[in-house]
């Protein structure tokens, strides 16, 4: 009974930690959007997207409103987006996107995580040939036909559509993000998440303990408060 309780408690805390991390992530996206273009979502597409994403992870409305209000004040920290390139064990490429009010602290932490895992921090842009940034939209398929939708959105830059249950994931080129966003809004299609993601162009195949080391490193990096997203090019294979 004791062990079962401990497992349930661990899962509960894990879910809680993940939710807190998401709230922090989207709270910072809201702050940066407000600082960049104002606190009115109707006049600020980036803020509108950030609020939409926050709602998609069930961030309470009062927390969203508070984040906008804080960002509009002069007392709120100014967050900057910094992308770090690095390598983990066995040469796995790792791209780390951060939102930080103290880049000196952030880069020191990132370097420490990589060094302790026998990895290294690379120079800015050194992984541009490995990763391609694309737009990714998650939408509700309620009342929609995926095949018809695919045809309708080709002109908006749709490259790929993946159906997962009652949702679909739409992938566009980076430069077509705004075009797709406008097309979905025009058709009143419910978007639960819209963001840029990095896609690996080639992979390093690892298995067993080597793959586990990468997972542990990624978990450590993702736990950092300043880290928004982490991408890698490891492909895990069976031994």
Secondary structure as the mmCIF struct_conf table of DSSP 4:
data_model
#
loop_
_struct_conf.conf_type_id
_struct_conf.id
_struct_conf.beg_label_comp_id
_struct_conf.beg_label_asym_id
_struct_conf.beg_label_seq_id
_struct_conf.end_label_comp_id
_struct_conf.end_label_asym_id
_struct_conf.end_label_seq_id
HELX_RH_AL_P HELX_RH_AL_P1 UNK A 2 UNK A 37
BEND BEND1 UNK A 39 UNK A 39
HELX_RH_3T_P HELX_RH_3T_P1 UNK A 41 UNK A 43
HELX_RH_AL_P HELX_RH_AL_P2 UNK A 45 UNK A 56
TURN_TY1_P TURN_TY1_P1 UNK A 57 UNK A 58
HELX_RH_AL_P HELX_RH_AL_P3 UNK A 61 UNK A 72
BEND BEND2 UNK A 73 UNK A 73
TURN_TY1_P TURN_TY1_P2 UNK A 74 UNK A 75
BEND BEND3 UNK A 76 UNK A 76
STRN STRN1 UNK A 80 UNK A 87
HELX_RH_3T_P HELX_RH_3T_P2 UNK A 89 UNK A 91
STRN STRN2 UNK A 93 UNK A 100
BEND BEND4 UNK A 101 UNK A 101
HELX_RH_AL_P HELX_RH_AL_P4 UNK A 103 UNK A 116
TURN_TY1_P TURN_TY1_P3 UNK A 117 UNK A 118
STRN STRN3 UNK A 120 UNK A 121
TURN_TY1_P TURN_TY1_P4 UNK A 124 UNK A 130
STRN STRN4 UNK A 131 UNK A 140
TURN_TY1_P TURN_TY1_P5 UNK A 142 UNK A 143
HELX_RH_AL_P HELX_RH_AL_P5 UNK A 146 UNK A 153
HELX_RH_3T_P HELX_RH_3T_P3 UNK A 154 UNK A 156
TURN_TY1_P TURN_TY1_P6 UNK A 157 UNK A 157
STRN STRN5 UNK A 158 UNK A 164
TURN_TY1_P TURN_TY1_P7 UNK A 165 UNK A 166
STRN STRN6 UNK A 167 UNK A 173
HELX_RH_3T_P HELX_RH_3T_P4 UNK A 174 UNK A 176
HELX_RH_AL_P HELX_RH_AL_P6 UNK A 177 UNK A 186
TURN_TY1_P TURN_TY1_P8 UNK A 187 UNK A 188
HELX_LH_PP_P HELX_LH_PP_P1 UNK A 189 UNK A 190
STRN STRN7 UNK A 191 UNK A 200
BEND BEND5 UNK A 201 UNK A 202
STRN STRN8 UNK A 204 UNK A 206
HELX_RH_AL_P HELX_RH_AL_P7 UNK A 208 UNK A 222
TURN_TY1_P TURN_TY1_P9 UNK A 223 UNK A 223
BEND BEND6 UNK A 224 UNK A 224
TURN_TY1_P TURN_TY1_P10 UNK A 225 UNK A 226
STRN STRN9 UNK A 227 UNK A 232
STRN STRN10 UNK A 234 UNK A 236
#
